[in-house]
Every structure is written in C-alpha cells, then in structure tokens.
Amino acid sequence: MKLTTFATPDGPLTVLAEDGVVLASGWTSAAEEVMDRVRADDRPAEVTTVAPSDPDFAGIAEALQRYYGGEPGAIAAVPVRQFGTDLQLAGWAALRDIPAGAPLTYAEFAAALGRPTAVRAAARICARNAAALFVPCHRVVRSDGSLGGFAWGLDVKRSLLAHEARQMDPSTGSGN
C-alpha cells in the first residue's frame, strides 16, 4: 500500500492507493487523517509514502490533472475500493454516477438508492465515503441548496462544485 500527496488548487490531496486503486483520499497533508477514513479492520498494516510521480499513481495523477484542467468526468476512470455494508457500497457506486455540475439533494440521492425515506442513511453514506473526489460525495447537497457537510471542509466542497459547474456551463464550451 502506498500513500502520496498531490498539490491541487484546493490544497494538498493525500491519496492512499494500491496498484492504482484508491482506498482513501482527502484534502490534507496528514497521512493519519486519510488512513482514519478506512475502517480499522481494513487498514493496511504497512504503508509506504512515495512521491506523486510514483508509477502506481500515474493514472491518478493524470485524472487529477484532467479534472482540474477542465474535465470533471476524468475522475470516474480512477478505480476505487471501499469497505462497508451492501447499502454503503451501493451508495458509493451511485455517487460515482452523479454527473458533474448536476448535484443531487440528500433526498434525491436517497431516492436514487431506492430508499426515498432514508435521507439520513444517504447522508451517512456520504459522510463515511473514504475516497473523496473519486467517489464524489461533494455532489450531494441539502434540499434548500446549502452545502451540508463535507469531511474536508465546506470551502473545498464549495470550490469543487463551483469548478464543476463552470466546466459544465454550455457558455464555456466545456462539458467533459
């Protein structure tokens, strides 16, 4: 298992991965904060800190460069592996299907999971997401349009949503 930190416009993004598959990530330079996102029983016994140029991170680095360069859909190509209940796994998979620039409310996300009354469960799925950005839980907001929570801070969530909205705006000529 390897860990590295990328410089991004939203601050340092630390990623825990194995063979290019993301297990956890977050906007921090503190490795332990990212490691704590993985359930204790599923944390790797050994983690090596490497440079962002490590070959095992090539696909992740390329996706980040494309994402921040104007292709928000690029993060969907990065494989992830998370550990949780069947509902959590289904929720994290569903988060990856939310298009950039088209956030859902927690109620809409619950309905997309086939559990329209399970809004709190939907919110907990977002809160327990270990692979931030690559599983875009930031694309879920409150019914009143306010941001709700985000493990890595509301400034980062606001920035990600604004970045994606700009890229998906037809007047910019983007939409990747």
PyMOL commands that place a pseudoatom at each C-alpha (Angstrom):
pseudoatom trace, name=CA, resn=MET, resi=1, chain=A, elem=C, hetatm=0, pos=[0.000, 0.000, 0.000]
pseudoatom trace, name=CA, resn=LYS, resi=2, chain=A, elem=C, hetatm=0, pos=[1.285, 3.452, -0.900]
pseudoatom trace, name=CA, resn=LEU, resi=3, chain=A, elem=C, hetatm=0, pos=[0.448, 6.993, 0.096]
pseudoatom trace, name=CA, resn=THR, resi=4, chain=A, elem=C, hetatm=0, pos=[1.252, 10.248, -1.646]
pseudoatom trace, name=CA, resn=THR, resi=5, chain=A, elem=C, hetatm=0, pos=[0.176, 13.878, -1.588]
pseudoatom trace, name=CA, resn=PHE, resi=6, chain=A, elem=C, hetatm=0, pos=[-0.683, 15.869, -4.701]
pseudoatom trace, name=CA, resn=ALA, resi=7, chain=A, elem=C, hetatm=0, pos=[-0.758, 19.658, -4.886]
pseudoatom trace, name=CA, resn=THR, resi=8, chain=A, elem=C, hetatm=0, pos=[-4.198, 20.797, -6.108]
pseudoatom trace, name=CA, resn=PRO, resi=9, chain=A, elem=C, hetatm=0, pos=[-5.917, 24.183, -6.409]
pseudoatom trace, name=CA, resn=ASP, resi=10, chain=A, elem=C, hetatm=0, pos=[-7.948, 23.133, -3.335]
pseudoatom trace, name=CA, resn=GLY, resi=11, chain=A, elem=C, hetatm=0, pos=[-4.878, 22.295, -1.251]
pseudoatom trace, name=CA, resn=PRO, resi=12, chain=A, elem=C, hetatm=0, pos=[-2.895, 19.121, -0.654]
pseudoatom trace, name=CA, resn=LEU, resi=13, chain=A, elem=C, hetatm=0, pos=[-4.790, 15.965, -1.651]
pseudoatom trace, name=CA, resn=THR, resi=14, chain=A, elem=C, hetatm=0, pos=[-3.412, 12.868, 0.065]
pseudoatom trace, name=CA, resn=VAL, resi=15, chain=A, elem=C, hetatm=0, pos=[-4.237, 9.544, -1.572]
pseudoatom trace, name=CA, resn=LEU, resi=16, chain=A, elem=C, hetatm=0, pos=[-3.896, 6.010, -0.208]
pseudoatom trace, name=CA, resn=ALA, resi=17, chain=A, elem=C, hetatm=0, pos=[-3.790, 3.506, -3.049]
pseudoatom trace, name=CA, resn=GLU, resi=18, chain=A, elem=C, hetatm=0, pos=[-2.712, 0.040, -4.057]
pseudoatom trace, name=CA, resn=ASP, resi=19, chain=A, elem=C, hetatm=0, pos=[-1.710, -0.627, -7.656]
pseudoatom trace, name=CA, resn=GLY, resi=20, chain=A, elem=C, hetatm=0, pos=[-3.532, 2.500, -8.807]
pseudoatom trace, name=CA, resn=VAL, resi=21, chain=A, elem=C, hetatm=0, pos=[-6.753, 1.697, -6.918]
pseudoatom trace, name=CA, resn=VAL, resi=22, chain=A, elem=C, hetatm=0, pos=[-7.786, 4.411, -4.435]
pseudoatom trace, name=CA, resn=LEU, resi=23, chain=A, elem=C, hetatm=0, pos=[-8.757, 3.277, -0.936]
pseudoatom trace, name=CA, resn=ALA, resi=24, chain=A, elem=C, hetatm=0, pos=[-8.916, 6.705, 0.674]
pseudoatom trace, name=CA, resn=SER, resi=25, chain=A, elem=C, hetatm=0, pos=[-8.216, 10.320, -0.158]
pseudoatom trace, name=CA, resn=GLY, resi=26, chain=A, elem=C, hetatm=0, pos=[-8.726, 13.771, 1.275]
pseudoatom trace, name=CA, resn=TRP, resi=27, chain=A, elem=C, hetatm=0, pos=[-7.593, 17.366, 1.271]
pseudoatom trace, name=CA, resn=THR, resi=28, chain=A, elem=C, hetatm=0, pos=[-4.929, 17.198, 3.931]
pseudoatom trace, name=CA, resn=SER, resi=29, chain=A, elem=C, hetatm=0, pos=[-1.217, 16.570, 4.138]
pseudoatom trace, name=CA, resn=ALA, resi=30, chain=A, elem=C, hetatm=0, pos=[-1.733, 14.487, 7.296]
pseudoatom trace, name=CA, resn=ALA, resi=31, chain=A, elem=C, hetatm=0, pos=[-1.480, 10.822, 6.356]
pseudoatom trace, name=CA, resn=GLU, resi=32, chain=A, elem=C, hetatm=0, pos=[-3.246, 9.684, 9.521]
pseudoatom trace, name=CA, resn=GLU, resi=33, chain=A, elem=C, hetatm=0, pos=[-6.364, 11.711, 8.629]
pseudoatom trace, name=CA, resn=VAL, resi=34, chain=A, elem=C, hetatm=0, pos=[-6.651, 9.833, 5.333]
pseudoatom trace, name=CA, resn=MET, resi=35, chain=A, elem=C, hetatm=0, pos=[-5.829, 6.475, 6.929]
pseudoatom trace, name=CA, resn=ASP, resi=36, chain=A, elem=C, hetatm=0, pos=[-8.564, 7.066, 9.534]
pseudoatom trace, name=CA, resn=ARG, resi=37, chain=A, elem=C, hetatm=0, pos=[-11.142, 7.153, 6.717]
pseudoatom trace, name=CA, resn=VAL, resi=38, chain=A, elem=C, hetatm=0, pos=[-10.594, 3.395, 6.209]
pseudoatom trace, name=CA, resn=ARG, resi=39, chain=A, elem=C, hetatm=0, pos=[-12.311, 1.105, 8.720]
pseudoatom trace, name=CA, resn=ALA, resi=40, chain=A, elem=C, hetatm=0, pos=[-9.802, -0.096, 11.324]
pseudoatom trace, name=CA, resn=ASP, resi=41, chain=A, elem=C, hetatm=0, pos=[-10.148, -3.758, 10.330]
pseudoatom trace, name=CA, resn=ASP, resi=42, chain=A, elem=C, hetatm=0, pos=[-9.442, -2.894, 6.689]
pseudoatom trace, name=CA, resn=ARG, resi=43, chain=A, elem=C, hetatm=0, pos=[-6.450, -0.584, 7.151]
pseudoatom trace, name=CA, resn=PRO, resi=44, chain=A, elem=C, hetatm=0, pos=[-3.212, -1.806, 5.625]
pseudoatom trace, name=CA, resn=ALA, resi=45, chain=A, elem=C, hetatm=0, pos=[-0.538, -2.967, 8.052]
pseudoatom trace, name=CA, resn=GLU, resi=46, chain=A, elem=C, hetatm=0, pos=[2.214, -1.319, 6.023]
pseudoatom trace, name=CA, resn=VAL, resi=47, chain=A, elem=C, hetatm=0, pos=[2.087, 1.927, 4.103]
pseudoatom trace, name=CA, resn=THR, resi=48, chain=A, elem=C, hetatm=0, pos=[4.949, 3.445, 2.157]
pseudoatom trace, name=CA, resn=THR, resi=49, chain=A, elem=C, hetatm=0, pos=[4.986, 7.163, 1.447]
pseudoatom trace, name=CA, resn=VAL, resi=50, chain=A, elem=C, hetatm=0, pos=[6.057, 7.862, -2.129]
pseudoatom trace, name=CA, resn=ALA, resi=51, chain=A, elem=C, hetatm=0, pos=[6.406, 10.830, -4.470]
pseudoatom trace, name=CA, resn=PRO, resi=52, chain=A, elem=C, hetatm=0, pos=[3.381, 11.783, -6.591]
pseudoatom trace, name=CA, resn=SER, resi=53, chain=A, elem=C, hetatm=0, pos=[5.414, 10.685, -9.611]
pseudoatom trace, name=CA, resn=ASP, resi=54, chain=A, elem=C, hetatm=0, pos=[5.443, 7.049, -8.405]
pseudoatom trace, name=CA, resn=PRO, resi=55, chain=A, elem=C, hetatm=0, pos=[4.325, 4.833, -11.333]
pseudoatom trace, name=CA, resn=ASP, resi=56, chain=A, elem=C, hetatm=0, pos=[1.485, 3.323, -9.259]
pseudoatom trace, name=CA, resn=PHE, resi=57, chain=A, elem=C, hetatm=0, pos=[-0.070, 6.806, -9.100]
pseudoatom trace, name=CA, resn=ALA, resi=58, chain=A, elem=C, hetatm=0, pos=[0.277, 7.635, -12.825]
pseudoatom trace, name=CA, resn=GLY, resi=59, chain=A, elem=C, hetatm=0, pos=[-3.405, 7.113, -13.632]
pseudoatom trace, name=CA, resn=ILE, resi=60, chain=A, elem=C, hetatm=0, pos=[-4.493, 9.009, -10.534]
pseudoatom trace, name=CA, resn=ALA, resi=61, chain=A, elem=C, hetatm=0, pos=[-2.135, 11.898, -11.323]
pseudoatom trace, name=CA, resn=GLU, resi=62, chain=A, elem=C, hetatm=0, pos=[-3.415, 12.067, -14.898]
pseudoatom trace, name=CA, resn=ALA, resi=63, chain=A, elem=C, hetatm=0, pos=[-7.051, 12.050, -13.745]
pseudoatom trace, name=CA, resn=LEU, resi=64, chain=A, elem=C, hetatm=0, pos=[-6.348, 14.861, -11.255]
pseudoatom trace, name=CA, resn=GLN, resi=65, chain=A, elem=C, hetatm=0, pos=[-4.595, 16.933, -13.893]
pseudoatom trace, name=CA, resn=ARG, resi=66, chain=A, elem=C, hetatm=0, pos=[-7.505, 16.436, -16.301]
pseudoatom trace, name=CA, resn=TYR, resi=67, chain=A, elem=C, hetatm=0, pos=[-10.112, 17.103, -13.576]
pseudoatom trace, name=CA, resn=TYR, resi=68, chain=A, elem=C, hetatm=0, pos=[-8.562, 20.377, -12.506]
pseudoatom trace, name=CA, resn=GLY, resi=69, chain=A, elem=C, hetatm=0, pos=[-7.749, 21.203, -16.138]
pseudoatom trace, name=CA, resn=GLY, resi=70, chain=A, elem=C, hetatm=0, pos=[-11.408, 21.257, -17.098]
pseudoatom trace, name=CA, resn=GLU, resi=71, chain=A, elem=C, hetatm=0, pos=[-12.538, 17.634, -17.482]
pseudoatom trace, name=CA, resn=PRO, resi=72, chain=A, elem=C, hetatm=0, pos=[-14.507, 16.845, -14.312]
pseudoatom trace, name=CA, resn=GLY, resi=73, chain=A, elem=C, hetatm=0, pos=[-15.512, 13.445, -15.680]
pseudoatom trace, name=CA, resn=ALA, resi=74, chain=A, elem=C, hetatm=0, pos=[-11.870, 12.295, -15.654]
pseudoatom trace, name=CA, resn=ILE, resi=75, chain=A, elem=C, hetatm=0, pos=[-12.100, 11.152, -12.029]
pseudoatom trace, name=CA, resn=ALA, resi=76, chain=A, elem=C, hetatm=0, pos=[-14.600, 8.441, -12.996]
pseudoatom trace, name=CA, resn=ALA, resi=77, chain=A, elem=C, hetatm=0, pos=[-11.797, 6.488, -14.665]
pseudoatom trace, name=CA, resn=VAL, resi=78, chain=A, elem=C, hetatm=0, pos=[-9.911, 6.041, -11.381]
pseudoatom trace, name=CA, resn=PRO, resi=79, chain=A, elem=C, hetatm=0, pos=[-10.740, 2.707, -9.754]
pseudoatom trace, name=CA, resn=VAL, resi=80, chain=A, elem=C, hetatm=0, pos=[-11.668, 2.702, -6.072]
pseudoatom trace, name=CA, resn=ARG, resi=81, chain=A, elem=C, hetatm=0, pos=[-12.112, 0.039, -3.408]
pseudoatom trace, name=CA, resn=GLN, resi=82, chain=A, elem=C, hetatm=0, pos=[-14.050, 0.737, -0.248]
pseudoatom trace, name=CA, resn=PHE, resi=83, chain=A, elem=C, hetatm=0, pos=[-15.170, -1.403, 2.636]
pseudoatom trace, name=CA, resn=GLY, resi=84, chain=A, elem=C, hetatm=0, pos=[-18.686, -1.225, 4.030]
pseudoatom trace, name=CA, resn=THR, resi=85, chain=A, elem=C, hetatm=0, pos=[-22.177, -2.649, 4.139]
pseudoatom trace, name=CA, resn=ASP, resi=86, chain=A, elem=C, hetatm=0, pos=[-24.071, -3.579, 0.996]
pseudoatom trace, name=CA, resn=LEU, resi=87, chain=A, elem=C, hetatm=0, pos=[-26.031, -0.323, 1.232]
pseudoatom trace, name=CA, resn=GLN, resi=88, chain=A, elem=C, hetatm=0, pos=[-22.858, 1.732, 1.644]
pseudoatom trace, name=CA, resn=LEU, resi=89, chain=A, elem=C, hetatm=0, pos=[-21.205, 0.021, -1.320]
pseudoatom trace, name=CA, resn=ALA, resi=90, chain=A, elem=C, hetatm=0, pos=[-24.311, 0.629, -3.439]
pseudoatom trace, name=CA, resn=GLY, resi=91, chain=A, elem=C, hetatm=0, pos=[-24.364, 4.244, -2.287]
pseudoatom trace, name=CA, resn=TRP, resi=92, chain=A, elem=C, hetatm=0, pos=[-20.728, 4.850, -3.117]
pseudoatom trace, name=CA, resn=ALA, resi=93, chain=A, elem=C, hetatm=0, pos=[-21.271, 3.319, -6.556]
pseudoatom trace, name=CA, resn=ALA, resi=94, chain=A, elem=C, hetatm=0, pos=[-24.311, 5.579, -7.056]
pseudoatom trace, name=CA, resn=LEU, resi=95, chain=A, elem=C, hetatm=0, pos=[-22.290, 8.648, -6.075]
pseudoatom trace, name=CA, resn=ARG, resi=96, chain=A, elem=C, hetatm=0, pos=[-19.980, 7.917, -8.990]
pseudoatom trace, name=CA, resn=ASP, resi=97, chain=A, elem=C, hetatm=0, pos=[-22.994, 8.158, -11.315]
pseudoatom trace, name=CA, resn=ILE, resi=98, chain=A, elem=C, hetatm=0, pos=[-23.909, 11.725, -10.306]
pseudoatom trace, name=CA, resn=PRO, resi=99, chain=A, elem=C, hetatm=0, pos=[-22.888, 13.929, -13.221]
pseudoatom trace, name=CA, resn=ALA, resi=100, chain=A, elem=C, hetatm=0, pos=[-20.515, 16.796, -12.580]
pseudoatom trace, name=CA, resn=GLY, resi=101, chain=A, elem=C, hetatm=0, pos=[-22.390, 20.082, -12.493]
pseudoatom trace, name=CA, resn=ALA, resi=102, chain=A, elem=C, hetatm=0, pos=[-25.686, 18.397, -11.545]
pseudoatom trace, name=CA, resn=PRO, resi=103, chain=A, elem=C, hetatm=0, pos=[-25.617, 17.851, -7.771]
pseudoatom trace, name=CA, resn=LEU, resi=104, chain=A, elem=C, hetatm=0, pos=[-28.408, 15.935, -6.064]
pseudoatom trace, name=CA, resn=THR, resi=105, chain=A, elem=C, hetatm=0, pos=[-30.066, 16.706, -2.759]
pseudoatom trace, name=CA, resn=TYR, resi=106, chain=A, elem=C, hetatm=0, pos=[-29.755, 14.140, 0.014]
pseudoatom trace, name=CA, resn=ALA, resi=107, chain=A, elem=C, hetatm=0, pos=[-33.444, 13.285, -0.592]
pseudoatom trace, name=CA, resn=GLU, resi=108, chain=A, elem=C, hetatm=0, pos=[-32.809, 12.777, -4.321]
pseudoatom trace, name=CA, resn=PHE, resi=109, chain=A, elem=C, hetatm=0, pos=[-29.775, 10.649, -3.524]
pseudoatom trace, name=CA, resn=ALA, resi=110, chain=A, elem=C, hetatm=0, pos=[-31.846, 8.507, -1.134]
pseudoatom trace, name=CA, resn=ALA, resi=111, chain=A, elem=C, hetatm=0, pos=[-34.484, 8.090, -3.870]
pseudoatom trace, name=CA, resn=ALA, resi=112, chain=A, elem=C, hetatm=0, pos=[-31.765, 7.112, -6.365]
pseudoatom trace, name=CA, resn=LEU, resi=113, chain=A, elem=C, hetatm=0, pos=[-30.776, 4.354, -3.937]
pseudoatom trace, name=CA, resn=GLY, resi=114, chain=A, elem=C, hetatm=0, pos=[-34.368, 3.102, -3.974]
pseudoatom trace, name=CA, resn=ARG, resi=115, chain=A, elem=C, hetatm=0, pos=[-34.921, 4.271, -0.394]
pseudoatom trace, name=CA, resn=PRO, resi=116, chain=A, elem=C, hetatm=0, pos=[-36.665, 7.639, -0.643]
pseudoatom trace, name=CA, resn=THR, resi=117, chain=A, elem=C, hetatm=0, pos=[-37.357, 7.860, 3.100]
pseudoatom trace, name=CA, resn=ALA, resi=118, chain=A, elem=C, hetatm=0, pos=[-33.779, 7.006, 4.089]
pseudoatom trace, name=CA, resn=VAL, resi=119, chain=A, elem=C, hetatm=0, pos=[-32.388, 10.521, 3.808]
pseudoatom trace, name=CA, resn=ARG, resi=120, chain=A, elem=C, hetatm=0, pos=[-30.271, 10.193, 6.962]
pseudoatom trace, name=CA, resn=ALA, resi=121, chain=A, elem=C, hetatm=0, pos=[-28.821, 6.894, 5.719]
pseudoatom trace, name=CA, resn=ALA, resi=122, chain=A, elem=C, hetatm=0, pos=[-27.948, 8.610, 2.439]
pseudoatom trace, name=CA, resn=ALA, resi=123, chain=A, elem=C, hetatm=0, pos=[-26.208, 11.395, 4.363]
pseudoatom trace, name=CA, resn=ARG, resi=124, chain=A, elem=C, hetatm=0, pos=[-24.244, 8.822, 6.402]
pseudoatom trace, name=CA, resn=ILE, resi=125, chain=A, elem=C, hetatm=0, pos=[-23.117, 7.111, 3.193]
pseudoatom trace, name=CA, resn=CYS, resi=126, chain=A, elem=C, hetatm=0, pos=[-21.679, 10.436, 2.071]
pseudoatom trace, name=CA, resn=ALA, resi=127, chain=A, elem=C, hetatm=0, pos=[-20.099, 11.062, 5.472]
pseudoatom trace, name=CA, resn=ARG, resi=128, chain=A, elem=C, hetatm=0, pos=[-18.389, 7.660, 5.508]
pseudoatom trace, name=CA, resn=ASN, resi=129, chain=A, elem=C, hetatm=0, pos=[-17.011, 7.932, 1.978]
pseudoatom trace, name=CA, resn=ALA, resi=130, chain=A, elem=C, hetatm=0, pos=[-13.279, 7.325, 2.199]
pseudoatom trace, name=CA, resn=ALA, resi=131, chain=A, elem=C, hetatm=0, pos=[-12.372, 8.092, -1.425]
pseudoatom trace, name=CA, resn=ALA, resi=132, chain=A, elem=C, hetatm=0, pos=[-13.205, 11.799, -1.612]
pseudoatom trace, name=CA, resn=LEU, resi=133, chain=A, elem=C, hetatm=0, pos=[-13.272, 13.283, -5.120]
pseudoatom trace, name=CA, resn=PHE, resi=134, chain=A, elem=C, hetatm=0, pos=[-13.016, 9.874, -6.822]
pseudoatom trace, name=CA, resn=VAL, resi=135, chain=A, elem=C, hetatm=0, pos=[-16.353, 8.981, -5.202]
pseudoatom trace, name=CA, resn=PRO, resi=136, chain=A, elem=C, hetatm=0, pos=[-17.851, 12.467, -5.489]
pseudoatom trace, name=CA, resn=CYS, resi=137, chain=A, elem=C, hetatm=0, pos=[-19.900, 12.806, -2.318]
pseudoatom trace, name=CA, resn=HIS, resi=138, chain=A, elem=C, hetatm=0, pos=[-19.372, 16.555, -2.660]
pseudoatom trace, name=CA, resn=ARG, resi=139, chain=A, elem=C, hetatm=0, pos=[-22.096, 16.407, -5.348]
pseudoatom trace, name=CA, resn=VAL, resi=140, chain=A, elem=C, hetatm=0, pos=[-24.807, 15.918, -2.708]
pseudoatom trace, name=CA, resn=VAL, resi=141, chain=A, elem=C, hetatm=0, pos=[-26.308, 18.991, -1.043]
pseudoatom trace, name=CA, resn=ARG, resi=142, chain=A, elem=C, hetatm=0, pos=[-29.197, 19.867, 1.253]
pseudoatom trace, name=CA, resn=SER, resi=143, chain=A, elem=C, hetatm=0, pos=[-32.728, 20.321, -0.073]
pseudoatom trace, name=CA, resn=ASP, resi=144, chain=A, elem=C, hetatm=0, pos=[-32.513, 24.072, 0.472]
pseudoatom trace, name=CA, resn=GLY, resi=145, chain=A, elem=C, hetatm=0, pos=[-29.397, 24.231, -1.719]
pseudoatom trace, name=CA, resn=SER, resi=146, chain=A, elem=C, hetatm=0, pos=[-26.983, 24.753, 1.156]
pseudoatom trace, name=CA, resn=LEU, resi=147, chain=A, elem=C, hetatm=0, pos=[-23.886, 22.604, 1.170]
pseudoatom trace, name=CA, resn=GLY, resi=148, chain=A, elem=C, hetatm=0, pos=[-24.481, 20.353, 4.164]
pseudoatom trace, name=CA, resn=GLY, resi=149, chain=A, elem=C, hetatm=0, pos=[-21.332, 18.725, 5.477]
pseudoatom trace, name=CA, resn=PHE, resi=150, chain=A, elem=C, hetatm=0, pos=[-18.035, 17.619, 3.988]
pseudoatom trace, name=CA, resn=ALA, resi=151, chain=A, elem=C, hetatm=0, pos=[-15.200, 15.879, 5.810]
pseudoatom trace, name=CA, resn=TRP, resi=152, chain=A, elem=C, hetatm=0, pos=[-12.602, 18.105, 4.164]
pseudoatom trace, name=CA, resn=GLY, resi=153, chain=A, elem=C, hetatm=0, pos=[-14.343, 21.423, 4.809]
pseudoatom trace, name=CA, resn=LEU, resi=154, chain=A, elem=C, hetatm=0, pos=[-17.088, 23.416, 3.183]
pseudoatom trace, name=CA, resn=ASP, resi=155, chain=A, elem=C, hetatm=0, pos=[-14.587, 25.669, 1.383]
pseudoatom trace, name=CA, resn=VAL, resi=156, chain=A, elem=C, hetatm=0, pos=[-13.283, 22.642, -0.538]
pseudoatom trace, name=CA, resn=LYS, resi=157, chain=A, elem=C, hetatm=0, pos=[-16.825, 21.383, -1.265]
pseudoatom trace, name=CA, resn=ARG, resi=158, chain=A, elem=C, hetatm=0, pos=[-17.862, 24.841, -2.483]
pseudoatom trace, name=CA, resn=SER, resi=159, chain=A, elem=C, hetatm=0, pos=[-14.772, 25.064, -4.680]
pseudoatom trace, name=CA, resn=LEU, resi=160, chain=A, elem=C, hetatm=0, pos=[-15.310, 21.621, -6.220]
pseudoatom trace, name=CA, resn=LEU, resi=161, chain=A, elem=C, hetatm=0, pos=[-18.953, 22.333, -7.001]
pseudoatom trace, name=CA, resn=ALA, resi=162, chain=A, elem=C, hetatm=0, pos=[-18.111, 25.739, -8.497]
pseudoatom trace, name=CA, resn=HIS, resi=163, chain=A, elem=C, hetatm=0, pos=[-15.304, 24.223, -10.600]
pseudoatom trace, name=CA, resn=GLU, resi=164, chain=A, elem=C, hetatm=0, pos=[-17.622, 21.525, -11.935]
pseudoatom trace, name=CA, resn=ALA, resi=165, chain=A, elem=C, hetatm=0, pos=[-20.445, 23.996, -12.612]
pseudoatom trace, name=CA, resn=ARG, resi=166, chain=A, elem=C, hetatm=0, pos=[-18.071, 26.221, -14.619]
pseudoatom trace, name=CA, resn=GLN, resi=167, chain=A, elem=C, hetatm=0, pos=[-16.864, 23.269, -16.658]
pseudoatom trace, name=CA, resn=MET, resi=168, chain=A, elem=C, hetatm=0, pos=[-20.377, 22.057, -17.395]
pseudoatom trace, name=CA, resn=ASP, resi=169, chain=A, elem=C, hetatm=0, pos=[-21.689, 25.524, -18.338]
pseudoatom trace, name=CA, resn=PRO, resi=170, chain=A, elem=C, hetatm=0, pos=[-22.508, 25.420, -22.095]
pseudoatom trace, name=CA, resn=SER, resi=171, chain=A, elem=C, hetatm=0, pos=[-21.293, 29.011, -22.461]
pseudoatom trace, name=CA, resn=THR, resi=172, chain=A, elem=C, hetatm=0, pos=[-17.744, 27.904, -21.544]
pseudoatom trace, name=CA, resn=GLY, resi=173, chain=A, elem=C, hetatm=0, pos=[-17.598, 25.347, -24.339]
pseudoatom trace, name=CA, resn=SER, resi=174, chain=A, elem=C, hetatm=0, pos=[-16.657, 22.662, -21.838]
pseudoatom trace, name=CA, resn=GLY, resi=175, chain=A, elem=C, hetatm=0, pos=[-18.661, 19.723, -20.587]
pseudoatom trace, name=CA, resn=ASN, resi=176, chain=A, elem=C, hetatm=0, pos=[-16.203, 16.893, -20.381]
for i in range(1, 176): cmd.bond("trace and resi %d" % i, "trace and resi %d" % (i + 1))
show_as sticks, trace
zoom trace
